[in-house]
Amino acid sequence: MVLYTAPFPNSCLSALHAVSWALLFPCYWLADRLVASFIPTTYEKRQRADDPCYLQLLCTVLFTPVYLALLVASLPFAFVGFLLWSPLQSARRLYIYSRLEDKGPAGGAALLSEWKGTGPGKSFCFATANLCLLPDSLARLNNVFNTQARAKEIGHRIRNGASRPQIKIYIDSPTNTSISAASFSSLVSPQGSDGVARAVPGSIKRTASVEYKGDEAANGPASGEAAEGSSLEDACIVRIGGGGEEGGRPPEADDAATGGQARNGAGRAPQGQTPNHSQQDGDSGSLGSPGSPSASRESLVKVRAAADSGGSGEPGATNSKLPYKASGAKKAAARKRRHPDEAFDHEVSAFFPANLDFLCLQEVFDKRAAAKLKDQLHGYFEYILYDVGVYGCQGCCSFKCLNSGLFFASRYPIMDVAYHCYPNGRRSDGLASKGALFLKVQVGSTPQDQRIVGYISCTHLHALPEDSAIRCEQLDLLQDWLADFRKSTSSSSTANPEELVAFDVICGDFNFDNCSSDDKLEQQHSLFTHYKDPCRLGPGEEKSWAIGTLLDTDNLYDEEVCTPDNLQKVLESEEGRREYLAFPTSKSPGVGQKGRKDLLKGNGRRIDYMLYAEEGLCPDWKAEVEEFSFITQLSGLTDHLPVAMRLMVSSGEEEA
């Protein structure tokens, strides 16, 4: 299948579209700024309350007439631009494909050669998030602002989190000799939140070489530098000894300020940042200065595991003095809880998972913000799809002012793409071309040259809470479209399988939860019989560790939750979840927000889903969840919690 790298089939149409948008944009921008000035966020309200001179209010009064006059002057040009723009949408393609080729060991071509479908199984990591990257005036309805700066910071944080090393912690103990699951979290330095170095009780041995190469952590090492047999997937293995091994002496901390903490792939913070992206104590999102708790919590280092004891292939690459805080390591491991009846680990994490393979995003509506996000994420993801959807009256029943908001990034090559717009959106939701994006990716090849592929579906369902029937219709369409997509893109037959399917994943913002009485219709949909939800026991019944993914927008800028670390700590307690997560609306009259939450059971509204199929895969293979996490790294930047899932694909023979 041909993937489209431009929105129009020829340069002439692209030029006409550029002219039409140049005529439209001034009116669009002025209207957005004018409306935004009358919708303050809670952060801005607090600033005004602390401003004795009312400077912000004065600026609003002065600039409003100017915006209004310029808006009126731009209307004739916008009208001409609209007449030119609207018919052009019939020729516009449904998405834009971008590839920034990476020839290093982290590139897509190199990744394909890592798994041949034989030997040990292969894990794949998926994440989904709703970013609320709307025009600024609309984003403020969700209590977030400065869309352009947020987009750049979001991309920066995701790239930093995903390009961290994957850590495995071995605990040497008379009672516990097992390995913890592959950690979503990096290790911490010996500095606590108060900046005081603490002794490490016990010994920590590194059994793999550690090397930091600045921006290589995000972009992958240069060609020829990596040792033979090493790759980005290699894990740093740390052994924690018990019983005072080696005398219980702590590692030396000589390099704490320089080697132990590093910023990954980051330049200086973008100018004009809004307060919710500024460097603050405990803000592990940007992972900035060496002395900050954010950097010390989970240091960003590039790890290469040597193929043998020779290290990374460069003299002095092994840094045996890199300090760690044992209590912090234990705390990070403790967050990865496993229920006695659960087959996988789960946690609330301050970072996106290391070695993230696929990223599905929703509500990336603003085209300029999407471009900024793409530029940031290309530092880690080689393949990206953005600006997905239709505009105008093309393909859907009503006029569409916004695209679908869907955005996809992958480390593996994309083979086929399909997009469908839901035809039944209404009212405010009908102005966006919400739909479903279907992708087929290649993740390996067998020694017999059979392609190993996976299917990923990303969607955003109808938002209005009273429209359960519409969401159920959309779920029906989703299943039908996915079945057609798999059939049309499959080049295999039972007798001659040219492709082996490793996984089939559906993710996105479903706009209903599994605990609200008003969402019973969606909770019982047949989708959940064909695809498995790792957080769900059954209709209306969640697993005890599952938490809501929708934040209470009124409290986004509270000090207790304004940084990834702080939000992580809050969500680990039941009291914190009741305070800062959104819960189902109550029909009881006279019950306030606080009282309503006190009466409710559960852990908030989980409306962002990650589902996987156990059927329809290669007959000899099975997909199982290894880890599931709720992520706080985007605190202050969106009103949703991202979620991530790591799937292990293995064969029955391997397990035997």
Secondary structure, DSSP 8 states (H G I E B T S, - for coil): ----SSSSSSHHHHHHHHHHHHHHHHHHHHHHHHHHTTS--HHHHHHHHT-TT-HHHHHHHHHHHHHHHHHHHHHHHHHHHHHHHHHHGGG--S-EEEE----STTSHHHHHTT--SSSS-EEEEEEEEEEEE--HHHHGGGT---HHHHHHHHHHHHHHHHTS-EEEEEE--SS---B---BSS----SB-TTS-B---SS-EEE-S-B---TTHHHH---TTTS-TT--TT-EEEEEE--SSGGGG-----TTTTTTS----S--S--TT--GGGS--TT-TTT---TTSHHHHHS----B---SSTTTTSSTT---TT----HHHHHHHHHHSB--TT-SSEEEEESS--TT--EEEEEEE--HHHHHHHHHHHTTT-SEEEES-S--BTSSSSS-BSB----EEEESS-EEEEEEEE-TT--GGGGGB--EEEEEEEEEEE-TT--EEEEEEEEEE----TT-HHHHHHHHHHHHHHHHHHHHHH----SSS--EEEEEEEEEEE-S--SS-GGGHHHHT-THHHHEE-TTEEETTEE-TT----BB-GGGTT-TTTSSHHHHHHHHTSHHHHHHHB------STT--HHHHHHH--SS----EEEEEESSSS-TTEEEEEEEEEEE-TTTTT-SB--EEEEEEEEEHHHH-
